């Protein structure tokens, strides 16, 4: 489960950098919860080809993250907003601004 969540987060940030074929297959795996066999059948390719594509695509997105750190920055900013909200106890303006920042992420 955790692996799928992590793949989904990577895809949210870097999916638009993939080819349309990579996007389609990755979405079938992560968002539609299809098995490798089901994807292979729909895409009319072998199960091994699906497996290889998923592996390469995940590695590619991890490489993007290693270079760009977008997921890491997102998590840091979100955590900092939560800390601001906790520290602002009672100051509704600051709490609302921190929540607005979190929503815009």
PALOPA-133780 format. One record per residue: residue number from 1; residue in three letters; x, y, z of N, C-alpha, C in turn. Coordinates in steps of 0.05 Angstrom, whole numbers. Layout:
{resi=NUM | resn=ALA | n.x=X | n.y=Y | n.z=Z | ca.x=X | ca.y=Y | ca.z=Z | c.x=X | c.y=Y | c.z=Z}
...
END
This chain:
{resi=1 | resn=UNK | n.x=17 | n.y=-24 | n.z=0 | ca.x=0 | ca.y=0 | ca.z=0 | c.x=17 | c.y=25 | c.z=0}
{resi=2 | resn=UNK | n.x=38 | n.y=25 | n.z=17 | ca.x=55 | ca.y=49 | ca.z=19 | c.x=69 | c.y=54 | c.z=-8}
{resi=3 | resn=UNK | n.x=77 | n.y=33 | n.z=-21 | ca.x=90 | ca.y=36 | ca.z=-47 | c.x=72 | c.y=49 | c.z=-67}
{resi=4 | resn=UNK | n.x=47 | n.y=42 | n.z=-68 | ca.x=27 | ca.y=54 | ca.z=-86 | c.x=23 | c.y=83 | c.z=-80}
{resi=5 | resn=UNK | n.x=22 | n.y=90 | n.z=-54 | ca.x=18 | ca.y=117 | ca.z=-46 | c.x=42 | c.y=134 | c.z=-55}
{resi=6 | resn=UNK | n.x=66 | n.y=124 | n.z=-51 | ca.x=91 | ca.y=138 | ca.z=-59 | c.x=91 | c.y=141 | c.z=-89}
{resi=7 | resn=UNK | n.x=83 | n.y=120 | n.z=-104 | ca.x=82 | ca.y=122 | ca.z=-133 | c.x=62 | c.y=144 | c.z=-142}
{resi=8 | resn=UNK | n.x=40 | n.y=145 | n.z=-128 | ca.x=19 | ca.y=165 | ca.z=-134 | c.x=29 | c.y=193 | c.z=-129}
{resi=9 | resn=UNK | n.x=44 | n.y=197 | n.z=-107 | ca.x=55 | ca.y=224 | ca.z=-101 | c.x=76 | c.y=232 | c.z=-123}
{resi=10 | resn=UNK | n.x=93 | n.y=213 | n.z=-129 | ca.x=113 | ca.y=219 | ca.z=-151 | c.x=99 | c.y=226 | c.z=-177}
{resi=11 | resn=UNK | n.x=78 | n.y=211 | n.z=-183 | ca.x=63 | ca.y=216 | ca.z=-208 | c.x=49 | c.y=243 | c.z=-207}
{resi=12 | resn=UNK | n.x=38 | n.y=251 | n.z=-184 | ca.x=25 | ca.y=277 | ca.z=-182 | c.x=44 | c.y=299 | c.z=-189}
{resi=13 | resn=UNK | n.x=69 | n.y=297 | n.z=-181 | ca.x=89 | ca.y=318 | ca.z=-185 | c.x=102 | c.y=316 | c.z=-212}
{resi=14 | resn=UNK | n.x=108 | n.y=292 | n.z=-222 | ca.x=125 | ca.y=289 | ca.z=-245 | c.x=111 | c.y=275 | c.z=-269}
{resi=15 | resn=UNK | n.x=86 | n.y=267 | n.z=-266 | ca.x=72 | ca.y=253 | ca.z=-287 | c.x=71 | c.y=268 | c.z=-313}
{resi=16 | resn=UNK | n.x=69 | n.y=294 | n.z=-312 | ca.x=66 | ca.y=310 | ca.z=-337 | c.x=92 | c.y=309 | c.z=-353}
{resi=17 | resn=UNK | n.x=114 | n.y=300 | n.z=-341 | ca.x=140 | ca.y=298 | ca.z=-355 | c.x=143 | c.y=272 | c.z=-369}
{resi=18 | resn=UNK | n.x=125 | n.y=254 | n.z=-366 | ca.x=126 | ca.y=227 | ca.z=-378 | c.x=113 | c.y=228 | c.z=-406}
{resi=19 | resn=UNK | n.x=119 | n.y=207 | n.z=-421 | ca.x=106 | ca.y=204 | ca.z=-447 | c.x=77 | c.y=197 | c.z=-442}
{resi=20 | resn=UNK | n.x=60 | n.y=200 | n.z=-462 | ca.x=31 | ca.y=193 | ca.z=-459 | c.x=28 | c.y=164 | c.z=-453}
{resi=21 | resn=UNK | n.x=44 | n.y=147 | n.z=-465 | ca.x=42 | ca.y=118 | ca.z=-460 | c.x=49 | c.y=112 | c.z=-431}
{resi=22 | resn=UNK | n.x=71 | n.y=124 | n.z=-421 | ca.x=79 | ca.y=120 | ca.z=-393 | c.x=56 | c.y=129 | c.z=-374}
{resi=23 | resn=UNK | n.x=45 | n.y=152 | n.z=-381 | ca.x=23 | ca.y=163 | ca.z=-364 | c.x=-1 | c.y=144 | c.z=-363}
{resi=24 | resn=UNK | n.x=-8 | n.y=134 | n.z=-386 | ca.x=-31 | ca.y=116 | ca.z=-388 | c.x=-27 | c.y=91 | c.z=-371}
{resi=25 | resn=UNK | n.x=-4 | n.y=78 | n.z=-374 | ca.x=2 | ca.y=53 | ca.z=-360 | c.x=4 | c.y=59 | c.z=-330}
{resi=26 | resn=UNK | n.x=17 | n.y=80 | n.z=-323 | ca.x=21 | ca.y=87 | ca.z=-294 | c.x=-6 | c.y=93 | c.z=-281}
{resi=27 | resn=UNK | n.x=-23 | n.y=108 | n.z=-295 | ca.x=-49 | ca.y=114 | ca.z=-284 | c.x=-66 | c.y=89 | c.z=-280}
{resi=28 | resn=UNK | n.x=-64 | n.y=70 | n.z=-299 | ca.x=-78 | ca.y=45 | ca.z=-296 | c.x=-69 | c.y=30 | c.z=-272}
{resi=29 | resn=UNK | n.x=-43 | n.y=30 | n.z=-266 | ca.x=-33 | ca.y=17 | ca.z=-243 | c.x=-40 | c.y=31 | c.z=-217}
{resi=30 | resn=UNK | n.x=-34 | n.y=56 | n.z=-215 | ca.x=-36 | ca.y=71 | ca.z=-190 | c.x=-65 | c.y=80 | c.z=-184}
{resi=31 | resn=UNK | n.x=-78 | n.y=92 | n.z=-204 | ca.x=-104 | ca.y=104 | ca.z=-199 | c.x=-127 | c.y=84 | c.z=-203}
{resi=32 | resn=UNK | n.x=-124 | n.y=66 | n.z=-223 | ca.x=-146 | ca.y=47 | ca.z=-229 | c.x=-141 | c.y=20 | c.z=-215}
{resi=33 | resn=UNK | n.x=-119 | n.y=17 | n.z=-201 | ca.x=-113 | ca.y=-7 | ca.z=-186 | c.x=-114 | c.y=-32 | c.z=-203}
{resi=34 | resn=UNK | n.x=-105 | n.y=-30 | n.z=-228 | ca.x=-105 | ca.y=-53 | ca.z=-246 | c.x=-80 | c.y=-70 | c.z=-242}
{resi=35 | resn=UNK | n.x=-82 | n.y=-95 | n.z=-246 | ca.x=-59 | ca.y=-113 | ca.z=-244 | c.x=-42 | c.y=-111 | c.z=-269}
{resi=36 | resn=UNK | n.x=-18 | n.y=-122 | n.z=-267 | ca.x=0 | ca.y=-122 | ca.z=-290 | c.x=-13 | c.y=-137 | c.z=-314}
{resi=37 | resn=UNK | n.x=-26 | n.y=-159 | n.z=-307 | ca.x=-40 | ca.y=-175 | ca.z=-328 | c.x=-62 | c.y=-159 | c.z=-341}
{resi=38 | resn=UNK | n.x=-78 | n.y=-145 | n.z=-326 | ca.x=-100 | ca.y=-129 | ca.z=-337 | c.x=-89 | c.y=-107 | c.z=-355}
{resi=39 | resn=UNK | n.x=-68 | n.y=-93 | n.z=-345 | ca.x=-56 | ca.y=-72 | ca.z=-361 | c.x=-45 | c.y=-83 | c.z=-387}
{resi=40 | resn=UNK | n.x=-31 | n.y=-106 | n.z=-385 | ca.x=-19 | ca.y=-118 | ca.z=-409 | c.x=-41 | c.y=-125 | c.z=-430}
{resi=41 | resn=UNK | n.x=-63 | n.y=-134 | n.z=-420 | ca.x=-85 | ca.y=-141 | ca.z=-438 | c.x=-97 | c.y=-116 | c.z=-451}
{resi=42 | resn=UNK | n.x=-102 | n.y=-96 | n.z=-436 | ca.x=-113 | ca.y=-71 | ca.z=-447 | c.x=-93 | c.y=-58 | c.z=-466}
{resi=43 | resn=UNK | n.x=-68 | n.y=-57 | n.z=-459 | ca.x=-48 | ca.y=-44 | ca.z=-476 | c.x=-38 | c.y=-62 | c.z=-499}
{resi=44 | resn=UNK | n.x=-45 | n.y=-87 | n.z=-498 | ca.x=-37 | ca.y=-106 | ca.z=-518 | c.x=-6 | c.y=-109 | c.z=-519}
{resi=45 | resn=UNK | n.x=5 | n.y=-111 | n.z=-495 | ca.x=34 | ca.y=-116 | ca.z=-492 | c.x=38 | c.y=-138 | c.z=-471}
{resi=46 | resn=UNK | n.x=62 | n.y=-148 | n.z=-468 | ca.x=66 | ca.y=-169 | ca.z=-449 | c.x=66 | c.y=-159 | c.z=-420}
{resi=47 | resn=UNK | n.x=61 | n.y=-177 | n.z=-402 | ca.x=63 | ca.y=-171 | ca.z=-374 | c.x=91 | c.y=-161 | c.z=-367}
{resi=48 | resn=UNK | n.x=111 | n.y=-174 | n.z=-378 | ca.x=139 | ca.y=-165 | ca.z=-373 | c.x=144 | c.y=-137 | c.z=-383}
{resi=49 | resn=UNK | n.x=132 | n.y=-130 | n.z=-406 | ca.x=135 | ca.y=-103 | ca.z=-416 | c.x=123 | c.y=-82 | c.z=-397}
{resi=50 | resn=UNK | n.x=100 | n.y=-89 | n.z=-386 | ca.x=86 | ca.y=-71 | ca.z=-367 | c.x=104 | c.y=-68 | c.z=-342}
{resi=51 | resn=UNK | n.x=114 | n.y=-91 | n.z=-332 | ca.x=131 | ca.y=-90 | ca.z=-308 | c.x=156 | c.y=-73 | c.z=-313}
{resi=52 | resn=UNK | n.x=169 | n.y=-77 | n.z=-336 | ca.x=192 | ca.y=-61 | ca.z=-342 | c.x=186 | c.y=-31 | c.z=-345}
{resi=53 | resn=UNK | n.x=164 | n.y=-25 | n.z=-358 | ca.x=156 | ca.y=3 | ca.z=-361 | c.x=151 | c.y=16 | c.z=-334}
{resi=54 | resn=UNK | n.x=137 | n.y=2 | n.z=-317 | ca.x=131 | ca.y=13 | ca.z=-290 | c.x=157 | c.y=17 | c.z=-275}
{resi=55 | resn=UNK | n.x=175 | n.y=-2 | n.z=-276 | ca.x=200 | ca.y=0 | ca.z=-262 | c.x=217 | c.y=24 | c.z=-272}
{resi=56 | resn=UNK | n.x=219 | n.y=26 | n.z=-298 | ca.x=234 | ca.y=48 | ca.z=-310 | c.x=222 | c.y=75 | c.z=-305}
{resi=57 | resn=UNK | n.x=195 | n.y=76 | n.z=-307 | ca.x=181 | ca.y=101 | ca.z=-302 | c.x=184 | c.y=110 | c.z=-273}
{resi=58 | resn=UNK | n.x=182 | n.y=92 | n.z=-255 | ca.x=185 | ca.y=99 | ca.z=-226 | c.x=214 | c.y=109 | c.z=-221}
{resi=59 | resn=UNK | n.x=233 | n.y=95 | n.z=-233 | ca.x=261 | ca.y=103 | ca.z=-230 | c.x=265 | c.y=131 | c.z=-242}
{resi=60 | resn=UNK | n.x=253 | n.y=136 | n.z=-264 | ca.x=255 | ca.y=162 | ca.z=-278 | c.x=244 | c.y=184 | c.z=-260}
{resi=61 | resn=UNK | n.x=221 | n.y=179 | n.z=-248 | ca.x=208 | ca.y=199 | ca.z=-230 | c.x=225 | c.y=203 | c.z=-205}
{resi=62 | resn=UNK | n.x=236 | n.y=181 | n.z=-194 | ca.x=253 | ca.y=184 | ca.z=-171 | c.x=278 | c.y=200 | c.z=-177}
{resi=63 | resn=UNK | n.x=288 | n.y=197 | n.z=-202 | ca.x=311 | ca.y=213 | ca.z=-210 | c.x=303 | c.y=243 | c.z=-212}
{resi=64 | resn=UNK | n.x=280 | n.y=249 | n.z=-222 | ca.x=270 | ca.y=276 | ca.z=-222 | c.x=269 | c.y=287 | c.z=-194}
{resi=65 | resn=UNK | n.x=259 | n.y=271 | n.z=-176 | ca.x=257 | ca.y=280 | ca.z=-148 | c.x=284 | c.y=285 | c.z=-136}
{resi=66 | resn=UNK | n.x=303 | n.y=267 | n.z=-142 | ca.x=331 | ca.y=271 | ca.z=-132 | c.x=343 | c.y=297 | c.z=-141}
{resi=67 | resn=UNK | n.x=335 | n.y=306 | n.z=-165 | ca.x=346 | ca.y=330 | ca.z=-176 | c.x=330 | c.y=355 | c.z=-169}
{resi=68 | resn=UNK | n.x=304 | n.y=353 | n.z=-168 | ca.x=286 | ca.y=376 | ca.z=-164 | c.x=275 | c.y=379 | c.z=-136}
{resi=69 | resn=UNK | n.x=273 | n.y=358 | n.z=-121 | ca.x=264 | ca.y=358 | ca.z=-93 | c.x=236 | c.y=371 | c.z=-89}
{resi=70 | resn=UNK | n.x=218 | n.y=368 | n.z=-109 | ca.x=192 | ca.y=380 | ca.z=-106 | c.x=175 | c.y=367 | c.z=-85}
{resi=71 | resn=UNK | n.x=175 | n.y=340 | n.z=-83 | ca.x=160 | ca.y=326 | ca.z=-63 | c.x=171 | c.y=333 | c.z=-35}
{resi=72 | resn=UNK | n.x=197 | n.y=334 | n.z=-33 | ca.x=209 | ca.y=341 | ca.z=-7 | c.x=201 | c.y=369 | c.z=1}
{resi=73 | resn=UNK | n.x=202 | n.y=388 | n.z=-17 | ca.x=194 | ca.y=416 | ca.z=-11 | c.x=165 | c.y=417 | c.z=-3}
{resi=74 | resn=UNK | n.x=148 | n.y=403 | n.z=-18 | ca.x=120 | ca.y=403 | ca.z=-11 | c.x=115 | c.y=393 | c.z=17}
{resi=75 | resn=UNK | n.x=128 | n.y=371 | n.z=24 | ca.x=124 | ca.y=361 | ca.z=51 | c.x=135 | c.y=380 | c.z=73}
{resi=76 | resn=UNK | n.x=158 | n.y=393 | n.z=67 | ca.x=169 | ca.y=412 | ca.z=86 | c.x=151 | c.y=436 | c.z=90}
{resi=77 | resn=UNK | n.x=141 | n.y=447 | n.z=68 | ca.x=123 | ca.y=470 | ca.z=70 | c.x=97 | c.y=463 | c.z=85}
{resi=78 | resn=UNK | n.x=87 | n.y=440 | n.z=79 | ca.x=62 | ca.y=431 | ca.z=92 | c.x=67 | c.y=428 | c.z=122}
{resi=79 | resn=UNK | n.x=89 | n.y=416 | n.z=130 | ca.x=96 | ca.y=412 | ca.z=158 | c.x=100 | c.y=439 | c.z=172}
{resi=80 | resn=UNK | n.x=113 | n.y=458 | n.z=158 | ca.x=117 | ca.y=484 | ca.z=170 | c.x=91 | c.y=499 | c.z=174}
{resi=81 | resn=UNK | n.x=72 | n.y=496 | n.z=156 | ca.x=45 | ca.y=508 | ca.z=158 | c.x=31 | c.y=497 | c.z=183}
{resi=82 | resn=UNK | n.x=34 | n.y=471 | n.z=187 | ca.x=21 | ca.y=458 | ca.z=210 | c.x=34 | c.y=469 | c.z=236}
{resi=83 | resn=UNK | n.x=60 | n.y=473 | n.z=236 | ca.x=74 | ca.y=484 | ca.z=259 | c.x=65 | c.y=513 | c.z=265}
{resi=84 | resn=UNK | n.x=61 | n.y=528 | n.z=244 | ca.x=52 | ca.y=556 | ca.z=247 | c.x=24 | c.y=556 | c.z=259}
{resi=85 | resn=UNK | n.x=7 | n.y=538 | n.z=249 | ca.x=-21 | ca.y=536 | ca.z=260 | c.x=-20 | c.y=529 | c.z=290}
{resi=86 | resn=UNK | n.x=-3 | n.y=511 | n.z=297 | ca.x=-1 | ca.y=503 | ca.z=326 | c.x=9 | c.y=526 | c.z=342}
{resi=87 | resn=UNK | n.x=30 | n.y=540 | n.z=332 | ca.x=42 | ca.y=562 | ca.z=347 | c.x=23 | c.y=587 | c.z=349}
{resi=88 | resn=UNK | n.x=5 | n.y=589 | n.z=330 | ca.x=-12 | ca.y=612 | ca.z=329 | c.x=-37 | c.y=610 | c.z=346}
{resi=89 | resn=UNK | n.x=-38 | n.y=590 | n.z=363 | ca.x=-61 | ca.y=584 | ca.z=380 | c.x=-77 | c.y=609 | c.z=386}
{resi=90 | resn=UNK | n.x=-102 | n.y=610 | n.z=376 | ca.x=-120 | ca.y=632 | ca.z=382 | c.x=-119 | c.y=654 | c.z=362}
{resi=91 | resn=UNK | n.x=-98 | n.y=657 | n.z=346 | ca.x=-97 | ca.y=678 | ca.z=326 | c.x=-109 | c.y=667 | c.z=300}
{resi=92 | resn=UNK | n.x=-135 | n.y=672 | n.z=296 | ca.x=-149 | ca.y=660 | ca.z=274 | c.x=-139 | c.y=670 | c.z=247}
{resi=93 | resn=UNK | n.x=-128 | n.y=694 | n.z=245 | ca.x=-118 | ca.y=704 | ca.z=220 | c.x=-94 | c.y=688 | c.z=211}
{resi=94 | resn=UNK | n.x=-75 | n.y=683 | n.z=229 | ca.x=-51 | ca.y=667 | ca.z=222 | c.x=-59 | c.y=638 | c.z=216}
{resi=95 | resn=UNK | n.x=-76 | n.y=627 | n.z=232 | ca.x=-85 | ca.y=600 | ca.z=227 | c.x=-98 | c.y=598 | c.z=199}
{resi=96 | resn=UNK | n.x=-115 | n.y=617 | n.z=192 | ca.x=-128 | ca.y=617 | ca.z=166 | c.x=-108 | c.y=620 | c.z=143}
{resi=97 | resn=UNK | n.x=-88 | n.y=637 | n.z=147 | ca.x=-68 | ca.y=641 | ca.z=126 | c.x=-51 | c.y=616 | c.z=122}
{resi=98 | resn=UNK | n.x=-44 | n.y=602 | n.z=144 | ca.x=-29 | ca.y=577 | ca.z=142 | c.x=-45 | c.y=556 | c.z=127}
{resi=99 | resn=UNK | n.x=-71 | n.y=555 | n.z=133 | ca.x=-89 | ca.y=536 | ca.z=120 | c.x=-92 | c.y=542 | c.z=91}
{resi=100 | resn=UNK | n.x=-93 | n.y=568 | n.z=84 | ca.x=-95 | ca.y=576 | ca.z=56 | c.x=-69 | c.y=567 | c.z=41}
{resi=101 | resn=UNK | n.x=-46 | n.y=571 | n.z=53 | ca.x=-21 | ca.y=562 | ca.z=40 | c.x=-22 | c.y=532 | c.z=35}
{resi=102 | resn=UNK | n.x=-30 | n.y=517 | n.z=56 | ca.x=-32 | ca.y=488 | ca.z=53 | c.x=-51 | c.y=480 | c.z=30}
{resi=103 | resn=UNK | n.x=-73 | n.y=494 | n.z=27 | ca.x=-92 | ca.y=487 | ca.z=6 | c.x=-81 | c.y=493 | c.z=-22}
{resi=104 | resn=UNK | n.x=-64 | n.y=514 | n.z=-24 | ca.x=-53 | ca.y=522 | ca.z=-50 | c.x=-30 | c.y=503 | c.z=-58}
{resi=105 | resn=UNK | n.x=-19 | n.y=488 | n.z=-39 | ca.x=2 | ca.y=469 | ca.z=-46 | c.x=-11 | c.y=447 | c.z=-63}
END
